[in-house]
């Protein structure tokens, strides 16, 4: 991928989003991630470009309704900052002193193997894991960022996760709590969707599943023997351990 292809990809993300602006459960994160790829190719991004990108990212992360896309009388919307970003990038591209060659291949994946990221309510941790994997040119998938295209959650899980992924990393965070009916004490537990998806991948091949455990979250007894790594606040703490496990499973990784 080069900068021209990154720009085309960004425009397509914005177009796709605008065509389904009223879709339920819309997430604008892919737009700013696509913008990140453009900026990555620019060796010396201007301060103005960085400011526009920051605003675009804020709009994407805080997106809630269609008005957040188009904006209103008082506030500029996501689309406004997407247009400003493209204008500023064009100015930089036609600056003869600007270069783009140094980082050209960062977003070229070494291989087509796919890593499926399972997570609960802590989407920030899923995004952090995606960033870590992307930095090492590994292809990862987060289900919520994939268009529904009329499918149910189970169908998306089967098609974009279970059937097409070569490895799964599950982030278990203490999002819920539960215990025996007559028990006076509940234990911190992961969300039910996390347990369901972990179970699916255990049945597929438990040797190609890595669980990241945060805090005192309860592990189901049936998961005894499945690899898990513990972290305190950030996944970065165990990033090298994750990469080592992926390397053992056949992923091409340079440390």
C-alpha positions as CSV (number, residue, x, y, z in Angstrom):
1,X,0.0,0.0,0.0
2,X,1.2,3.5,-0.8
3,X,-0.2,6.9,0.1
4,X,-2.5,7.1,-2.9
5,X,-4.0,3.7,-2.0
6,X,-4.4,4.9,1.6
7,X,-6.3,8.0,0.5
8,X,-8.6,5.9,-1.7
9,X,-9.3,3.5,1.2
10,X,-10.0,6.5,3.5
11,X,-12.5,8.0,1.0
12,X,-14.2,4.6,0.7
13,X,-14.5,4.2,4.5
14,X,-16.2,7.7,4.7
15,X,-18.5,6.9,1.7
16,X,-19.5,3.5,3.2
17,X,-20.3,5.1,6.5
18,X,-22.4,7.9,5.0
19,X,-24.4,5.4,2.9
20,X,-25.6,3.6,6.1
21,X,-25.6,6.6,8.4
22,X,-28.8,5.5,10.2
23,X,-27.6,1.9,10.7
24,X,-28.0,0.6,14.2
25,X,-24.8,0.3,16.3
26,X,-22.7,2.3,13.9
27,X,-19.0,2.6,14.8
28,X,-16.8,5.3,13.2
29,X,-13.5,3.9,14.4
30,X,-12.5,2.5,11.0
31,X,-12.6,6.0,9.5
32,X,-9.9,7.4,11.8
33,X,-7.9,4.2,11.6
34,X,-7.9,4.6,7.8
35,X,-6.8,8.3,8.3
36,X,-3.9,7.0,10.4
37,X,-2.6,5.1,7.5
38,X,-2.5,8.2,5.3
39,X,-0.6,10.2,8.0
40,X,1.8,7.4,8.5
41,X,3.1,7.7,4.9
42,X,4.0,11.4,5.5
43,X,7.4,12.0,6.9
44,X,6.8,15.5,8.1
45,X,3.0,16.0,8.8
46,X,2.1,19.6,9.4
47,X,0.8,20.8,12.8
48,X,-2.5,21.7,11.1
49,X,-2.8,18.1,9.7
50,X,-2.2,16.7,13.2
51,X,-4.8,19.0,14.7
52,X,-7.3,18.0,12.1
53,X,-6.6,14.3,12.6
54,X,-7.0,14.8,16.4
55,X,-10.5,16.4,15.9
56,X,-11.4,13.7,13.4
57,X,-10.5,11.0,15.9
58,X,-12.5,12.7,18.6
59,X,-15.5,12.8,16.3
60,X,-15.1,9.1,15.4
61,X,-14.8,8.0,19.0
62,X,-17.7,10.1,20.2
63,X,-20.0,9.3,17.3
64,X,-23.6,8.7,18.4
65,X,-26.2,10.0,15.9
66,X,-26.4,11.0,12.2
67,X,-26.0,14.7,13.3
68,X,-22.5,13.9,14.6
69,X,-21.6,13.0,11.0
70,X,-23.0,16.0,9.2
71,X,-22.8,18.5,12.1
72,X,-25.1,21.4,12.8
73,X,-25.2,25.2,13.1
74,X,-23.0,25.3,16.2
75,X,-20.8,22.1,15.7
76,X,-18.8,20.8,12.9
77,X,-19.3,17.1,12.1
78,X,-17.2,14.1,11.3
79,X,-17.6,14.6,7.6
80,X,-16.3,18.2,7.9
81,X,-13.0,17.1,9.4
82,X,-12.7,14.2,6.9
83,X,-12.9,16.8,4.1
84,X,-10.4,19.1,5.9
85,X,-7.9,16.2,6.3
86,X,-8.0,15.4,2.6
87,X,-7.5,19.1,1.6
88,X,-4.5,19.4,4.0
89,X,-3.0,16.1,2.7
90,X,-3.2,17.3,-0.9
91,X,-1.3,20.5,0.1
92,X,1.4,18.4,1.6
93,X,1.6,15.9,-1.3
94,X,2.2,18.7,-3.7
95,X,5.0,20.2,-1.6
96,X,8.2,19.2,-3.5
97,X,10.2,19.1,-0.3
98,X,7.9,16.4,1.2
99,X,8.9,12.7,1.0
100,X,6.8,9.6,1.5
101,X,9.2,6.6,0.8
102,X,10.6,5.8,4.3
103,X,7.5,4.1,5.7
104,X,5.8,2.8,2.6
105,X,5.5,-0.8,3.5
106,X,4.2,-0.7,7.1
107,X,0.7,-1.6,6.2
108,X,1.6,-4.4,3.9
109,X,0.8,-7.6,5.7
110,X,3.4,-10.3,5.6
111,X,0.8,-13.0,5.5
112,X,-3.0,-13.5,5.3
113,X,-3.3,-15.3,8.6
114,X,-6.0,-13.7,10.7
115,X,-6.2,-13.1,14.5
116,X,-9.6,-12.8,16.0
117,X,-9.9,-10.5,19.0
118,X,-12.5,-11.4,21.6
119,X,-13.4,-8.8,24.1
120,X,-16.1,-7.5,26.6
121,X,-16.9,-4.0,27.6
122,X,-13.3,-2.8,27.5
123,X,-13.1,-1.8,23.8
124,X,-10.1,0.4,24.6
125,X,-8.1,-2.8,25.4
126,X,-9.3,-4.4,22.1
127,X,-8.1,-1.3,20.2
128,X,-4.8,-1.4,22.1
129,X,-4.3,-5.1,21.1
130,X,-5.2,-4.4,17.5
131,X,-2.6,-1.6,17.5
132,X,0.1,-3.8,18.9
133,X,-0.6,-6.5,16.3
134,X,-0.8,-4.0,13.5
135,X,2.6,-2.6,14.4
136,X,4.0,-6.1,13.8
137,X,2.1,-6.4,10.5
138,X,-0.3,-8.9,11.8
139,X,-3.9,-9.0,10.5
140,X,-6.4,-8.8,13.3
141,X,-10.2,-8.6,13.4
142,X,-12.6,-7.0,15.9
143,X,-16.2,-8.2,15.3
144,X,-17.9,-4.9,16.2
145,X,-16.1,-3.0,13.4
146,X,-17.2,-5.3,10.7
147,X,-20.4,-4.3,8.8
148,X,-23.4,-6.4,9.6
149,X,-24.6,-6.6,6.0
150,X,-27.9,-8.0,7.2
151,X,-26.4,-10.8,9.3
152,X,-27.1,-11.8,12.9
153,X,-24.3,-11.6,15.5
154,X,-23.9,-15.4,15.4
155,X,-23.6,-15.4,11.6
156,X,-20.9,-12.7,11.8
157,X,-19.1,-14.7,14.4
158,X,-19.1,-17.8,12.3
159,X,-18.1,-16.1,9.0
160,X,-15.7,-13.4,10.1
161,X,-14.4,-15.1,13.3
162,X,-14.7,-18.8,13.8
163,X,-14.5,-19.9,10.1
164,X,-11.9,-17.4,8.8
165,X,-9.5,-16.9,11.7
166,X,-6.3,-18.8,12.3
167,X,-5.9,-17.8,15.9
168,X,-7.9,-16.1,18.6
169,X,-6.9,-13.8,21.5
170,X,-9.6,-13.3,24.2
171,X,-9.4,-10.4,26.6
172,X,-11.1,-11.4,29.9
173,X,-12.0,-8.4,32.0
174,X,-14.2,-8.3,35.2
175,X,-17.2,-6.8,33.5
176,X,-20.0,-8.8,35.2
177,X,-20.4,-10.7,38.4
178,X,-22.1,-14.0,39.4
179,X,-22.2,-17.0,41.7
180,X,-24.3,-19.8,43.1
181,X,-27.9,-19.1,43.8
182,X,-27.6,-19.4,47.5
183,X,-24.2,-17.9,47.7
184,X,-23.8,-14.5,49.5
185,X,-20.8,-13.6,47.5
186,X,-20.5,-13.0,43.8
187,X,-17.3,-13.4,41.8
188,X,-16.1,-11.0,39.0
189,X,-16.7,-12.6,35.6
190,X,-16.2,-11.9,32.0
191,X,-19.2,-11.0,29.8
192,X,-21.2,-13.9,28.5
193,X,-20.3,-13.2,24.9
194,X,-16.6,-13.6,25.8
195,X,-17.2,-17.0,27.4
196,X,-19.3,-18.1,24.4
197,X,-16.7,-17.1,21.9
198,X,-13.8,-18.6,23.9
199,X,-15.8,-21.9,24.0
200,X,-16.2,-21.8,20.3
201,X,-12.4,-21.5,19.7
202,X,-11.6,-24.0,22.4
203,X,-13.7,-26.6,20.4
204,X,-12.0,-25.5,17.2
205,X,-8.4,-25.7,18.5
206,X,-7.5,-24.7,22.0
207,X,-3.8,-24.6,21.1
208,X,-4.5,-21.6,18.9
209,X,-6.2,-19.6,21.6
210,X,-4.6,-17.2,24.0
211,X,-6.5,-15.7,26.9
212,X,-5.5,-12.4,28.4
213,X,-6.7,-12.2,32.0
214,X,-7.2,-8.8,33.8
215,X,-7.7,-8.6,37.5
216,X,-9.5,-11.2,39.6
217,X,-11.8,-12.4,36.9
218,X,-13.1,-15.9,37.4
219,X,-12.0,-18.6,34.9
220,X,-14.5,-21.3,34.0
221,X,-13.4,-24.7,35.2
222,X,-13.6,-26.1,31.7
223,X,-10.8,-23.7,30.6
224,X,-8.2,-25.4,32.9
225,X,-5.1,-26.1,30.8
226,X,-5.8,-23.3,28.3
227,X,-3.0,-20.8,28.1
228,X,-3.6,-17.4,29.7
229,X,-1.5,-14.3,30.3
230,X,-2.2,-11.9,33.1
231,X,-1.9,-8.1,32.9
232,X,-2.6,-5.2,35.3
233,X,-3.7,-2.1,33.3
234,X,-2.4,-2.2,29.8
235,X,-1.9,-5.0,27.3
236,X,1.4,-3.5,26.4
237,X,2.7,-5.1,29.7
238,X,2.5,-8.5,28.1
239,X,2.9,-7.6,24.4
240,X,6.2,-9.6,24.0
241,X,4.7,-12.7,25.6
242,X,1.7,-12.5,23.2
243,X,4.0,-12.1,20.3
244,X,6.1,-15.1,21.5
245,X,2.9,-17.3,21.6
246,X,2.0,-16.2,18.1
247,X,5.4,-16.9,16.8
248,X,5.2,-20.5,18.3
249,X,1.9,-20.9,16.4
250,X,3.5,-20.1,13.0
251,X,3.2,-16.3,12.7
252,X,6.1,-14.6,11.1
253,X,7.2,-12.0,13.7
254,X,10.3,-9.9,14.0
255,X,11.1,-8.9,17.6
